[in-house]
């Protein structure tokens, strides 16, 4: 099965993320059909790419090939000092392109097709900051797999749901407290050097650094995810739109639990300078699974 191409489409600088809720009384299959058609011959997406995903339970209820067995809607993730809220919705739409007008026009056309079928729950405009950095000034995605390895990490390879991905979406607001730290203090929070993203040596790496809490090893192998984050907002209210893909939900969930200190009580230091505002899990089905919902064109 083939994964949606937008998951791996690098180089786009403008993004729009929309979460949708099905209108009460409307059928979930109708929402899936409209969104699935975006990759077909009658798509209204012009000059931009689109990735679509659905609440796990919604997709499993209508799909001929249900999602990966371990995936479920987002539930609150709580530690001794910090909590990540659950703000689950029914579907997620990601439009990405090389210009803001192309992304704006395409997203607007899509939403007009959904009138009376789904309502917009959240809308976030994302953009690339200094090529590969987030708004802390650090390089984002250093631990990402290479383009050749990314599909093995992000896409389920076998079974009836092959070609699908589990997607974690979180909106993280950055607090002014991080900018008030010295560069050395910031590096201890992140666990990497700021200019070139070199991981700190073991003897100086804090146990609560972002790297320490997010690098998870099992049986000698590191659990990997594929990040497609962007910056959002303006000078007075901004942060990171976290977009993480994985073949299964477990690595994503373990990462969140370690960040809040669930189990060992060690809270990720970065959560003292950022706040999770949202949290949702979605299933991005394979291209073939989506095409099953697109009506065939009549034979001439």
C-alpha positions in Angstrom: 0.0 0.0 0.0 1.1 3.6 -0.7 1.4 6.3 2.0 0.1 9.7 1.3 2.8 11.7 -0.4 2.4 14.9 1.7 3.8 13.1 4.7 7.3 13.2 3.0 6.9 16.3 0.8 9.8 18.4 2.1 10.5 22.0 0.9 7.1 23.5 1.5 7.3 26.7 3.5 3.6 27.6 4.0 1.2 25.4 5.9 -2.4 25.3 7.1 -3.7 22.8 9.6 -7.4 22.4 10.2 -9.2 20.0 12.6 -12.8 19.2 11.8 -15.8 17.9 13.6 -18.6 16.0 11.9 -21.9 17.8 12.0 -24.4 15.8 14.2 -26.6 13.6 12.1 -24.2 13.4 9.2 -22.6 10.1 8.2 -18.9 9.7 8.8 -18.5 7.9 5.5 -19.6 11.1 3.7 -16.9 13.1 5.4 -14.3 10.4 4.4 -15.5 10.4 0.8 -15.3 14.2 0.4 -11.8 14.4 1.9 -10.6 11.2 0.0 -11.6 12.9 -3.3 -9.0 15.6 -2.7 -6.4 13.3 -4.2 -8.5 12.4 -7.2 -9.0 13.9 -10.7 -11.6 16.4 -9.5 -9.6 17.8 -6.7 -9.8 21.6 -6.0 -6.3 21.6 -4.4 -4.2 23.7 -6.8 -0.5 24.5 -6.2 -0.5 22.8 -2.9 -0.3 19.3 -1.4 -2.9 17.9 1.0 -2.6 15.2 3.7 -5.8 14.0 5.4 -6.3 11.9 8.5 -9.2 10.8 10.7 -10.0 10.1 14.3 -9.0 6.4 14.8 -12.4 5.2 15.9 -14.1 7.1 13.0 -11.8 5.6 10.4 -12.1 2.1 11.9 -15.9 2.3 11.7 -16.0 3.0 8.0 -12.8 1.6 6.6 -12.4 -1.7 4.8 -9.0 -1.9 6.4 -9.1 -0.6 9.9 -6.2 1.3 11.5 -3.2 -0.1 13.3 -4.5 -2.2 16.3 -2.9 0.0 19.0 -4.2 3.4 17.9 -6.9 5.3 19.8 -8.0 8.9 20.4 -5.8 11.2 22.5 -6.4 11.0 26.2 -5.0 13.4 28.8 -1.3 12.7 29.6 -0.5 13.7 33.2 2.6 13.8 35.3 3.3 15.0 38.9 3.7 18.7 37.7 2.4 19.0 34.2 -0.5 17.8 32.1 -1.0 17.6 28.3 -4.7 18.2 27.4 -6.8 16.0 25.1 -8.6 18.0 22.4 -9.5 15.2 20.0 -11.5 16.0 16.8 -12.9 13.9 14.0 -10.6 14.7 11.1 -7.4 16.6 10.3 -6.5 18.4 7.1 -2.9 19.6 6.3 -2.4 21.8 3.2 1.2 22.7 2.4 2.7 24.6 -0.5 5.3 27.1 -1.6 3.2 30.2 -1.3 0.7 31.5 1.2 -1.9 32.4 -1.5 -1.9 28.8 -2.9 -2.3 27.3 0.5 -5.0 29.8 1.5 -7.0 29.4 -1.8 -6.8 25.6 -1.6 -7.8 25.3 2.0 -10.8 27.7 1.5 -12.0 25.6 -1.5 -11.9 22.5 0.6 -13.7 24.0 3.5 -16.5 25.2 1.2 -17.0 21.6 0.0 -17.5 20.6 3.7 -20.2 23.1 4.4 -23.0 21.4 6.2 -20.9 18.2 6.6 -18.2 19.3 9.0 -17.3 22.3 11.1 -13.9 23.8 11.7 -12.7 23.1 15.3 -9.2 24.5 15.0 -7.2 26.3 12.4 -3.4 27.0 12.6 -1.2 28.6 10.0 2.3 27.3 10.0 5.5 28.5 8.5 9.2 27.6 8.2 11.6 29.5 10.5 15.2 29.9 9.4 15.1 26.8 7.2 15.2 24.1 9.9 14.9 25.8 13.3 12.0 26.3 15.7 11.3 29.5 17.5 13.6 28.6 20.4 16.4 29.1 17.9 17.5 25.4 18.0 17.5 23.1 15.0 14.3 21.1 15.0 14.1 17.4 13.9 17.8 16.5 14.4 16.7 13.0 15.4 14.6 12.6 12.3 15.4 9.5 10.2 16.9 10.2 6.8 14.5 10.6 3.8 15.4 7.0 2.8 14.6 5.6 6.3 11.6 7.8 7.0 8.9 5.6 5.4 10.1 2.6 7.5 9.5 4.7 10.7 6.3 6.6 9.7 4.4 4.0 7.7 2.9 0.7 8.7 4.5 -1.9 6.4 2.4 -5.0 6.8 -1.2 -6.1 7.5 -4.6 -4.8 6.3 -3.7 -1.2 7.4 -0.3 -1.1 5.6 0.5 2.2 4.1 -1.1 4.1 6.9 0.4 6.3 9.6 -0.5 7.4 13.1 -0.3 11.1 13.5 0.2 13.1 16.7 -0.8 16.8 16.6 0.0 19.2 19.4 0.1 23.0 19.5 2.8 24.1 21.9 2.9 27.8 23.0 6.4 29.1 23.8 6.9 31.1 26.9 9.1 34.2 27.3 11.0 32.4 30.1 13.1 30.5 27.6 14.4 33.6 25.9 15.4 34.9 29.3 17.9 32.1 29.8 21.6 32.3 28.7 22.6 30.2 25.7 24.3 27.7 28.1 21.2 27.4 30.1 19.1 26.9 27.0 21.4 24.2 25.8 21.0 22.3 29.1 17.3 22.5 28.6 17.4 21.1 25.1 20.4 18.8 25.5 22.1 20.1 22.4 24.3 23.0 21.3 22.4 25.9 19.8 24.5 26.7 16.7 25.0 23.2 15.3 22.8 20.8 17.3 25.6 18.6 18.7 24.3 16.5 21.5 25.8 17.3 24.9 28.3 14.9 26.4 27.0 12.3 28.8 28.8 13.8 31.8 27.1 17.2 31.3 23.7 16.1 29.9 21.0 16.8 32.4 18.6 14.0 33.2 15.6 16.3 32.5 16.9 17.7 29.2 14.6 17.4 26.2 17.0 15.0 24.5 17.2 12.8 27.7 13.4 12.5 27.9 12.8 11.9 24.2 15.5 9.4 23.3 13.9 6.1 24.2 15.7 2.8 23.8 14.2 -0.7 24.0 16.4 -3.8 23.6 19.3 -1.7 22.5 17.4 0.1 19.7 16.1 3.7 19.7 12.4 4.1 19.1 12.0 6.6 16.3 9.3 8.9 15.0 9.1 11.2 12.0 8.6 14.9 12.8 7.1 17.5 10.4 6.9 20.5 12.8 6.5 24.1 11.8 6.4 27.4 13.7 3.1 29.2 14.2 1.9 32.6 15.4 3.3 36.1 15.6 5.7 38.0 17.9 3.3 38.1 20.9 1.9 34.6 20.7 3.8 31.9 19.0 5.2 28.4 19.3 5.5 25.0 17.6 2.9 23.0 15.8 4.1 19.5 16.5 3.3 17.0 13.8 4.7 13.5 14.4 4.2 10.4 12.3 4.8 6.8 13.3 3.8 3.4 12.0 2.2 2.7 15.4 1.1 4.8 18.3 3.3 3.4 21.0 6.5 5.3 20.4 4.6 8.6 20.3 2.7 7.8 23.5 5.9 6.8 25.3 7.5 10.1 24.3 4.6 12.1 25.8 4.6 10.1 29.0 8.3 10.6 29.5 8.0 14.3 28.9 5.5 14.7 31.7 7.5 12.4 34.0 4.8 9.7 34.2 6.4 6.8 36.1 9.7 8.3 37.2 8.7 11.9 38.1 11.4 13.5 35.9 9.7 16.2 33.9 11.1 17.4 30.6 12.8 20.7 31.2 11.4 22.1 28.0 7.8 21.8 29.4 8.8 24.5 31.9 9.1 27.0 29.0 6.4 25.7 26.6 2.7 24.8 27.2 0.8 22.1 25.3 -2.5 23.7 24.3 -3.9 20.8 22.2 -3.5 17.1 21.7 -5.0 14.7 19.1 -4.2 11.4 17.4 -5.3 10.7 13.8 -4.9 7.9 11.3 -3.6 8.9 7.8 -4.8 6.1 5.6 -3.0 4.8 2.6 -3.8 6.2 -0.9 -5.5 2.9 -1.9 -7.7 2.8 1.2 -8.9 6.3 0.5 -9.6 5.6 -3.1 -12.2 3.0 -2.1 -14.4 5.9 -1.0 -14.1 7.9 -4.2 -16.9 7.2 -6.7 -15.8 5.8 -10.0 -16.2 8.0 -13.0 -19.1 6.8 -15.2 -18.0 4.9 -18.4 -18.6 7.1 -21.5 
